[in-house]
Amino acid sequence: MQPSTTITPEIEGEFLRLYGKEPRIFRAPGRINLIGEHTDYNEGFVMPVAIDFQVCVAISGRDDRKLRIRSTNFPDIVEIDLQTGVQPRHHWSDYVAGVAVALEQAGHFLRGADLLIHSDIPIGSGLSSSAALEVAAGFALLGNSAIPTKKLELAKLCRRAENEFVGARVGIMDQFISCFGRKDMALLLDCRSLDYQLLPLPTRVRLVICNTMVKHDLAVGEYNRRREECEEAVRFLSRRLAIKTLRDLSVGELEQYATELPQTLYRRARHVIRENARVQSAFSQLQRGDFIAFGRLMGESHRSLRDDFEVSCPELDLMVELAERHPGVFGARMTGAGFGGCTVNLVASEAVEEFRKFVERHYEKSTGHVPEVFVSSIADGATEVTE
């Protein structure tokens, strides 16, 4: 699997064939998260990068208030009337409809539009195709309505759309990096203040993504349950300590109440607290160029997600174990919500091709699945395509 280099002329031609007019095109990238999983909705720290897989939205205005939505990835044609109200359909188009609703609720009066969507982000891979679709659609709807785009507001509204319209209680990380990603840069985000720092990733290391090619049905329901468990732990501990989220808790404070807190909630909280510390430490190691230490933190993160947060699966664990056996790998971990999808691997540049062959051979031998393994460049955030 490789990102498409012909996505713009392809979507232009298809849009012209379907709608008979020239579109404007907006794009938003997917992401991988180097470290900091399930911390964003606890107002913690994360370190994602935008990748060169993307969602493109081609759009052209209409004289009414209808949105006519098509996708090159699905056969459906969806029509939404903004004038009469929009309700969830439990369909992929909810990610677009929800953003339109959130924009209108924020006071942005949207013009009707014909839309064509194309994505080269593997669906269900944990690379944030949903957030990329939301952000690209939001940019397109605003641009089509001649409304200036404010990236921070858009990221927040896209998150609201996924929380309230789609029903997935995600944090801000995916929408934020899709808006604010910077080429060749890792981004350290404080999910409470939304302050962020950028730091370049040197060319002597590469990010290699390994897709397990499995996605277990537990993902959405268990994601919401993990958030509920974190909130339940906060409710229990806030009767004893002055905390608002798990972000406010230290390891020592958690250990003080370890025997009183139900063990499942204790382990969920322990992951979040330690993961926040790992993210901050990883950023320091990246500043020093110490990729051995950075990789060690990635491994600790994966084991915590496996054992304390229980969002890994046998295929992800196997992929990480294979990576850690290869001498060219600094670190490996699952990335995304879990229960399938991808791992992210920090690999020495000269070892990438050998690593790819090693993983493909041993993973297929063990599982019968042929994995997708690709090197990811770090991309810029969402923008209109003008070339």
C-alpha positions, -999 to 999 in steps of 0.1 A, spaced: 0 0 0 13 34 -10 -4 69 -9 -19 80 -42 1 106 -62 -27 111 -87 -56 117 -63 -63 153 -74 -67 148 -112 -87 115 -105 -112 132 -82 -115 162 -105 -123 140 -135 -148 119 -116 -165 150 -101 -168 165 -136 -183 133 -149 -208 130 -120 -218 167 -115 -209 184 -148 -189 212 -132 -154 220 -119 -148 215 -82 -126 230 -56 -106 204 -37 -97 202 0 -75 176 17 -68 165 52 -43 139 64 -46 108 85 -23 104 114 -1 80 134 5 85 171 41 80 182 31 77 218 3 88 241 -27 65 236 -61 70 253 -47 101 271 -63 128 250 -99 124 264 -83 125 299 -68 160 291 -33 145 289 -4 145 265 0 130 230 26 130 203 11 124 168 23 131 133 2 137 102 9 112 74 8 113 36 -24 93 34 -54 116 31 -90 123 25 -98 146 -4 -132 164 -7 -141 179 -41 -170 204 -38 -190 228 -58 -218 251 -47 -256 247 -52 -284 273 -52 -303 254 -25 -295 242 10 -289 206 1 -257 186 4 -254 158 -22 -226 135 -10 -209 107 -30 -177 88 -23 -153 69 -46 -150 44 -18 -187 35 -14 -216 32 -39 -241 52 -19 -255 86 -29 -266 106 2 -287 138 1 -291 160 31 -313 191 34 -298 216 58 -331 236 58 -352 208 72 -329 194 98 -303 165 98 -304 133 118 -278 106 121 -282 76 97 -256 54 113 -238 55 80 -204 67 68 -220 100 57 -227 109 93 -191 121 96 -199 148 69 -234 155 81 -223 158 117 -197 184 108 -223 204 88 -246 203 118 -218 214 142 -208 243 119 -243 255 116 -248 252 154 -217 274 158 -233 301 137 -219 293 102 -246 294 76 -237 269 50 -244 270 13 -257 239 -4 -231 218 -22 -223 188 -43 -195 167 -28 -173 139 -39 -150 122 -13 -119 101 -20 -97 85 7 -65 65 5 -65 59 42 -73 23 50 -106 22 68 -105 6 102 -67 7 103 -64 31 133 -49 58 111 -78 82 117 -97 81 85 -128 95 103 -111 126 116 -95 132 82 -129 130 66 -144 154 92 -116 180 88 -116 178 50 -153 181 48 -153 210 73 -127 229 53 -147 222 21 -180 233 35 -165 265 49 -146 273 17 -177 267 -4 -197 291 18 -169 318 17 -164 315 55 -128 319 67 -114 288 83 -101 290 118 -82 257 124 -86 255 161 -124 261 160 -127 235 132 -108 209 151 -131 214 181 -162 213 160 -151 182 142 -145 165 175 -180 176 187 -195 161 156 -179 128 163 -189 129 199 -224 141 196 -236 132 161 -217 100 153 -216 88 190 -179 80 194 -165 97 225 -131 105 211 -106 131 223 -92 160 204 -59 145 191 -70 132 157 -88 163 145 -61 185 159 -32 169 141 -52 167 109 -55 205 111 -21 214 126 3 188 113 36 200 99 58 183 73 87 163 89 76 174 124 63 155 155 38 174 175 36 174 213 0 184 223 -13 193 257 -49 182 254 -61 204 282 -46 238 271 -42 228 234 -8 243 235 16 224 213 53 222 203 68 209 171 101 190 168 117 176 136 122 139 132 157 133 118 161 115 85 182 88 100 151 72 114 119 64 95 84 57 106 72 23 93 35 14 97 25 -22 98 -12 -30 92 -23 -62 108 -52 -64 84 -76 -72 112 -101 -51 130 -121 -66 158 -158 -56 163 -151 -45 198 -134 -12 188 -161 15 191 -180 0 220 -149 -8 240 -134 27 233 -164 44 248 -163 19 277 -126 28 284 -136 64 286 -164 57 310 -140 37 332 -116 66 333 -144 89 343 -156 65 369 -121 64 384 -121 102 385 -155 103 403 -142 78 429 -109 96 435 -123 131 433 -141 125 466 -106 121 482 -84 143 460 -88 177 442 -87 163 407 -108 170 375 -94 143 353 -68 116 355 -43 142 341 -43 157 376 -33 125 394 2 114 403 14 78 406 19 82 443 -17 95 448 -31 66 428 -11 41 448 -24 56 480 -59 45 471 -50 14 451 -67 -10 475 -99 10 476 -103 15 439 -118 -14 419 -89 -31 402 -101 -25 367 -104 12 373 -70 12 391 -53 -4 360 -70 21 336 -59 50 357 -23 36 360 -20 34 323 -31 70 317 -9 85 344 22 66 333 15 72 296 14 110 302 48 107 318 61 86 289 49 112 264 68 140 281 99 119 285 97 108 249 97 144 237 128 151 258 145 120 243 135 132 208 151 166 215 183 147 225 182 124 195 182 94 218 161 69 198 171 39 219 154 56 249 125 68 228 120 32 215 121 18 250 92 42 260 72 30 229 76 -6 241 65 3 276 35 21 261 24 -10 242 27 -33 272 6 -9 293 -20 -7 266 -20 -45 264 -20 -53 302 -35 -22 320 -58 -7 294 -66 -40 276 -70 -26 241 -45 -47 222 -51 -80 205 -30 -110 195 -23 -97 161 -10 -64 174 11 -81 200 26 -104 175 35 -75 152 52 -57 180 71 -88 191 83 -93 155 95 -57 153 113 -59 186 133 -89 173 147 -70 144 181 -52 151 172 -22 130 142 -12 151 144 13 180 108 8 192 73 -4 182 38 -1 196 2 -3 186 -12 30 174 -49 41 175 -78 29 196 -68 -7 195 -84 -42 189 -66 -44 155 -53 -19 130 -17 -8 129 16 -6 147 40 22 144 77 14 143 107 36 147 133 21 123 169 30 113 167 44 77 192 18 64 172 -11 79 138 -2 65 137 -26 35 151 -56 54 126 -49 82 97 -48 58 105 -82 44 111 -96 78 77 -85 91 58 -96 60 74 -130 60 70 -139 97 36 -123 102 20 -141 72 36 -174 84 21 -170 119 -14 -156 110 -21 -164 74 -27 -127 68 -5 -107 44 2 -74 62 6 -40 46 39 -25 55 48 10 43 71 39 52 53 70 62 64 105 54 52 132 78 28 155 61 13 190 65 -21 195 79 -54 202 61 -55 227 32 -71 235 -1 -54 219 -31 -45 247 -55 -22 230 -80 
